[in-house]
């Protein structure tokens, strides 16, 4: 913003006709100035947009990599969990078999008679 700029892109020094300038010439000059200012503004806007898109593309790449790594880690943890669950089932089956074997051995042991007390 220049010293004479009112904050709206209007410069006080260009509002008045120049000496010897007709009203038509003033309108034409102001239009050219406005078009030039619009071109500058559009160029800056395209530059900001390009920068923003490039940053978003970098973010997408980073997040995609992170997502892939997390999915791989998740899959590994699921496999580990399934292996542990299988081991727990095997352990429980062995424990149940051991308990049955002990019961069978008590029943089969000498001196053990059902319903007979001594």
HELIX and SHEET records of a PDB file:
HELIX    1   1 UNK A   12  UNK A   14  5                                   3    
HELIX    2   2 UNK A   23  UNK A  108  1                                  86    
END                                                                             
